[in-house]
């Protein structure tokens, strides 16, 4: 199946802010990334954004971009996330996640849009819920199951 890799795990304690990379993330069923502001019992527990999407912004002249700048929990490489279908199941590290949403509506006053000028999450970011909990770290394989 489709294979990609995890480039970074990112976390923040407040919604709408840039996330900071961490060494590994502990993901809990029906919750998301433990300690992250977006975690909770809802359909957008975990956010993912591809490095390839971030790179598009870089090529448009936006500087200083990297993992977590778009408030994504997981930065990926080698998998075109926004082309997956809702309901797709992904094995990432020791977790199993289900794609619940592609893109999102950007809220006003978003730190990302303010600092970066434009946010790519509304069109190319995806959201998942945790089906099987576990640990994810940079370098882990992402595969569609």
Protein Blocks (a to p, Z undefined) as FASTA:
>chain_A
ZZdddfbdcddfbehiacdddfbdcddehibpehiakgccdfklbccddfklmmmmmmno
pahiaehklopabdcehiafklpcehiacdehjbccddfbgcjdddehiaklmmnopafk
lmmgccdddfbgcdddehiacddZZ
